[in-house]
Amino acid sequence: MALRAAAYWAGSAFLRPGEPLSVLATYRMGDIEDFPLIASLSRFSFGDASLWERAGAGLTSYPVLALLPHAVLFRIFGTAGYIAADILIALAFYLTLEALLRFFGFSSRLSVLGAALPILITKIPATGGYMAYINYFPLNFWGWRIPRPFVSEIFFFAALAAAWGLFRPGSKCGTKAWGALGLAFALAVQTQAHAALILFLAMPLWWAASGRDRLRGGALVRGFFVASLVFAVVVALFVAQRWIEHPDLPVRCGVFSVDRFHPIFLEVNPAAVFVWGYTFLIAWLLPRFFTDGRGCVLRAALCFTACLTIAAYFALPVSWMLLGRTVQPGLFERQFDKIFSLNYFITIVAVMEAALMVPCLPALKNIVTKSFISVVLVIAAASSVGWVTTLAGNGDHMRPTFEEYKELGPGYRDDFAALVRELEKPVYGECRVIGTFDHQAYAWWGGFRNGYSYLPDPLMTTASDGEIEQRFVEFCRLVGVQREELAAFAGLSYVNIFWIGHDKYQASRAHTLRPIADYSASTAVKISKTSPLDSWHVELPQTDAARLVSRYDASGDAPTGRLDLVVLNTDKSQRQLAPPGHLFEPVFSNASFRVWRRRSAP
């Protein structure tokens, strides 16, 4: 597992010799906007991670638990801490999944092999040809993306194990088991709230399926009280975040009210359900070959994961009706895909376990087992090579889904590495605040240079919407965005999400921030064609665009806060922009970037 976890770093260093380690870390799979927060947490700061003037102020709204392992290792080892984190977290996930499989009643050898599969056989982004077939393995319930699912799934699987400890046939359901459930559930809430909600909704199903005879009356009430008490203590940080956070933050995170009586449902692939159902039926019947009493436990485990899948499907409409609000409903779809994949994985492992129990010649069984392991190792090697070469060969911006960033092309990575080498020079040692519209440059500066941004990340800052907008229009005015161009520039998806509102301006058939009449006719047509689950289609309402223009008119020509460097890229939305020469002097440029440093006061 350690070798597999280190494969990206070793392979990338070989394929891209001389590239700064911080660049390799940036191009490893993950949400790059988390880098500044990880750096901030490593300095024991749980407040604002974006703004120099507000550094450490307030309490971040972001669920930080899943970032703490990286923050601690970054504190100890610097950028190399990301290598250590890959190894340690992959091992932790492997041990957690192996323990869960053993707990489900699988043999030691199959638990060891099964737990290794999702780590060894990695889903490869954007692959074609023969490598694309690796992506069809039912192993989509874990991956290397930081922090979800790379870290968060450890807590999710720990919560599954704690729940199974209560509902497993023959379990004693003592105080410790209930306390473990409360602890695991509290940790899951703080790392992946949508998954925790699914776990909560699965509880009645698990109780009805296997816990009614043992969990009832006073024992059930006492156990629930213990679990609730432990949960309340451990979830205190998460509650404090919700209590203290600025009222603008939940909206920026994508929270919105809904009509309880018109819930939406997930769309499910009927073919996938049929294949899983057929496999599940086989797995349900085969345990009759088990002669050591494990058949009963295995069937209960299959029922356990099936109930979890049912809860995952109904989590969105049920929470919609019960809570009267939701947040990024598309994440429920991801959770369903993950849990469905896990369920399919468990049924396949169950079929393999039952097949190994079929009476046959020992020599034949050994040949089959060794052949299977050999095939897995070959596929794992191919997966590792494909994964490393795909990520190391990626020369594009880390946000290629945005047209403007994609336009920078495959030469962007080399230009970005050159920018990093430039900004790491001692001459920039006193520079702390960067002004940029390039999200990757911002993430690197805050995450590996311990710097701050003139434009705060709407997700990571504790500033109000008003302060974010004011800084945005000030910077736009500084670099030459014209008044008549401001509304169109602010309406670009990457500008809207990264520098103004994050998910505040989501516009789908499920929700718009303003009435549909506040959008242009062409925009309203685009919104009507979206999916209710499309949480990241954003549109700027005309009212909000007009407010930005009013702020622009009232702003001065010079920045009101600290600003040491301006970094602009050369995409079509930025190539004509530049700060005024009497305030900033050009110090660096290449095909993708231009950098200006603030002139010293006379």
KAPEJO-V849312 format. One line per field, one symbol per residue. phi: phi as a letter, one per 20 degrees, with the letter a starting at -180 (. if undefined). A space follows every 10 residues. Layout:
phi=???
This chain:
phi=.ffffeffff fffffcfnfg gfffffefgr efffgfffff ffemdddfdd effdgnfmcg effegfefgf fffffedmgf fffffgffff fffgffffff ffffofffff ffffffgfef defdfldcmf fffffeffce ebaefeedeg efffffffff fffffeefgn feleffffff ffffffffge dbffffffgf ffgffffffb dffddbmfff ffffffffff gfffegffff fffegffffg fffofbfceg ecfdcfedfg ffffffgfff ffffefgfff ddnfffffff ffffffffff fffefffffg ffembbblgf ffffffgfff ffffffffff ffffffeffa fgffffffff ffffffffff ffffffffff ffefdeffdf fegfffffnf efffffffff fffefgfege fcdddbdeff ffffffecdl eccfeffgee edffgfffff fffffgffeo ffgfefffff ffgffgfecc cldfegbcfe acfdgffedf ffffffffee efeefdedbe ffffffffff fgfeeeedfe dfbecdcced ffecfeeaff ffdcdfcaab fdccccdfff ff
